[in-house]
Every structure is written in C-alpha cells, then in structure tokens.
Amino acid sequence: MQHKVLILDFGSQFTQLIARRVRELNIYSEIHPYNSKKFNVSDYKAVILSGSPHSVRGEEAPNPDLSEIKGKIPLLGVCYGAQYLAHNYGGEVGASNTREYGRAHLTHLDTSETLFAGINEGSQVWMSHSDTILSLPSNYKMIASTEDVTNAAYKIEGEDTFAIQFHPEVYHSTDGAQLLENFLVKIAGLNQEWTPDSFVETTVAALKEKVGNDKVVLGLSGGVDSTVAAVLLNKAIGENLYCIFVNNGLLRKDEFESVLKQYEGMGLNVKGVDAADRFLKELAGESDPEGKRKIIGRVFIEVFDDESHLLEDVKFLAQGTIYPDVIESVSATGGPSATIKSHHNVGGLPDFMKLKVVEPLRMIFKDEVRRVGKSMGIDAELLGRHPFPGPGLGIRILGDITAEKVRMLQEVDAIFINGLKKWGLYNDVWQAGAMLLPVNSVGVMGDERTYEKCVALRAVESVDGMTADWVDLPYKFLQETSNKIINNVKGVNRVVYDISSKPPATIEWE
C-alpha cells in the first residue's frame, strides 16, 4: 500500500519545496490549505506543518484544528508549525530581538533522538523567522539549539511529534533531506515506494475506475504534459480516448503540422482542428493579459464543446494540468485569493458544457511528468521539449494581438529556438521564448531611419517552474541570434535579453 504525507500549508513560500523534498524520497506528499475540508486525515501516515508569513501572535494567524492529528499521527512542525505547537499548548512565543534569517549551525544536538540520526553537531540549517520560541510547554523537550535560537528543535514527550525552527526543505540546510527521511521513514514508518512505475500503475487503475466505459476527449498541445496524460489515458481506456489538437493561431511556426505528424505511430486517435481565425477574431482589440487568457480559455472550451458534440456519448474532458498550475491558481492559505495568474486549464468548466474533468497529472510536478513519460517509453526528444504556455504566443505578444504580430513573433521565436539547438544549448535551458513588446524604437538600416518593434528573448533554468533563474547564454550566441532576427524579421529592429529571475518576475511576461 502506498503511504502518503499530508502537508498543511500556512502560506509559506517554501511549502512546495517541502512536497518536492518528500517526493524525492520516493514518498508521495500532498499540500492542502490548513483549513481545507478536501482531505481525510486518516488517509495519511504523517503530517508536516509548513511555515507561514504570519506570526502566531497575530489576530489573523492561521489556527488549525489538530485534534485528529497531534498525538495520533506522526507530526513535524516546521518554523510557524513549530511556533504554533509551542504557543497553543502552553509555551511562549515572542518577537526576536533581531530577525533570524539565513544560515545557522545546530548546537546542543541530542543525537540519541532518531530525528537527528546521521546528523552531526554543527550541521548548517536555514532560518527564516521574526518570532522565536521563548519557553516550551512542560512536556516538551528541547533537542537542538543554534547560537541565537535556544529552542531550535524539540519533541513532545509520549508522542511522535517533533518541531524545528529551521527549514529542512531548502538547499542551505545541508542535512535537511536526512532529517526528513529520519522523520518519515524511521519515525513514521512510511515506505518509499512512490516511483514513476508505481504512479503509472495507480493512476491507470484510478482512471479505469473513474471513467469506466465512458468516452474521453483530450486536448493535445504537442507538449510534455498533454502527451503524457494522453498515453496514461490510452493505457486505461484505449479506443475510448479521442484526442484533439487545436490550432489556436498562437502556436510556434509550423507547429500545427509538425505536432500532428509527431503523434503518428503513437497509437493515439488524434484529430487536428484549425481554429486560428476564430481565436484571432475573438482576441481582436484585447490587450489586458488576464482578458486575453480568459478569452483563449473560453474559446478553447467552445471548440472542445463543438468537437465533443460530433462524438457520441463523450462524458469527460481530459486536461494536462500539473501541480504548479494548481498552486499558482489557488490561494495558498485557502483564504481570499492571492492568485498569481489564471491558468487556462484550471478551474473547471462552464455549466453549459456537460463534461466532467479528468486530470491524470494534477498532483505532480513537471520533472515528475517527464520521469513518468520516460517510464512509459515516450520518445526522449518529445519529453525534452521546453514547456510552452497554454495561451501560446497570446501572452508573449504584449498588448493587442493581430495576425501580423503573430507572424512576426513566430519568425523571431523560430530563429531563437533553432539557434539554441544548433549551438547545443537547448537542453541546458528549461524554457525559452521571445516576447513582442508594445513599443517601437528608432534604428538605422542601410542609412535609413527605422521605427520598428523591439523583442525580448527569455531563457530560464528551473526544475518545476515554481522558481527559475535566467540562463547566462554566450555573448556570441546572443550576438548571432540578434543579427539574424533583425536581418530576417521585417518589422523588428531591436533585440534585448531578459535577465530577471522568478521570483520576483514570472517566467512569462504576461
């Protein structure tokens, strides 16, 4: 039986990292807002309380009900979680004299505690908090300190409850993975059986149970997520899966034809639908980023509704939604929305469309999707494709969208992506693309003044898209690419390179 870990989220920027670190131990984890009603505690073998930007002393501090968890299920409190377990059960938490942020080293380490098995005195950890635990309740035992934090870690006597004031999930905590493994495997007794093969097996079984003999329509994009979702569904329901690849007029150059050819021989039932004119007509005059996303999402739904009516008895719409899409589209704390941006494939369907949604990849990250695809034998070149946004070039053309702007950006994008491949740089980049900016700038071509468009090139390295750093591409490559773009794409006379990381920027500009 696959064991699961519940991570209760209090809004920390590091919560997703906890989930990733747990999964790297081949243990399945799920994140839920601390006040969510969408989970059953009895389904989990261990619980982790995340950090939070809130203070436990604040009026709006998250206040979880732990009556079914504390003392009954192995529990690890991290940062805010540690402060909450102290503050709400008889201890005292107060403001630190100085903000405790950055590297620290463990002292007074109780190495007899299983939590610290294989971890030595002086181990580096990462602190990020402005409150500190001043005193512990009577049945709590301090098991580690740092130079500035007396109660850096503690356990509750008679319970498998532990708490740490530092963040084991971040890279700077050098023994963080060991600590998490100690808690989850040695203390909580979880098995480490969550692998790509096990995911395929359990997901295919779940899809068979959910879908039965009903028909499913799936929108293919040519990317990794929708392809892996299609192969999983094909394993589960075979000929009852109907795949549709829509040309929304915002794809890369020649992508509609090349993607359809790509799927030949994969055993998938794929139909190409050219709806470019329909999308561009609906987008005419719209320049607001959220407005464009919503139009593209709506027209996608309308196209699928039209196509599904051409099939008999279709009951489900399948989507390649992955975990970062869900996380970015839902408030982390379950309260008023703090959504970063809308994702076109998150949020359900309108009432008029009588299809239920099935999302085989909803709870896994991009790199996990690739590993699942590899375990099913999907071609490595396809799995290595850079992510491409669902709204396509629609959110890479800043301002309103026209057919001419799409043509221009397609040419720029093709030069950039083909250049990365030619220089052997493509696989060193997680995602790359070009943005058409809504500004003209003065230039000189053949002794004549020009007043034309500027494009921004963007290339980032990442693991799952939650955070990203810009890639330091060779100057000679950028020089060659810029020259090719300006010489070959009519209407462009200036090229810039985006050196922003995520955060504070997002990967896409809109």
Buried (B, 14 or more C-beta within 10 A) or exposed (E): EBBBBBBBBBBBBBBBBBBBBBBEBBBBBBBBBBBEEEBEBEEBBBBBBBBBBBBBEEEEBBEBEBEEBBEBBBBBBBBBBBBBBBBBBEBEBBEBEEEBEEEBBBBEBBBEBBBBBEBEEEBBBBBBBEBBBBBBBEEBEBBBBBEEBBBBBBBBEEBBBBBBBBBBBBEBBBBBBBBBBBBBBEBBEBEEEBEBEBBBBEBBEBBEEBBEEBBBBBBBBBBBBBBBBBBBBBBBBEEBBBBBBBBBBBBBBEBBEEBBEBBEEBEBBBBBBEBBEBBBEBBEEBBEBEEBBBBBBEBBBBBBBEBBEEEEEBBBBBBBBBBBBBBBBBBBBBEEEEBEEBBBBBBEBEEEBEBBBBBBBBBBBBBBBBBBBBBBEBEEEBBEBBBBBBBBBBBBBBBBBBEEBBBBBBBBBBBBBBBBEEBEBBEEBBBBBBBBBEEBEEBEEEEEEBEBBBBBBBBBBBEBBBBBEBBEBEEEBBEBBBEBBBEEBEBBBBBBBBEBBBEEBBBBBB
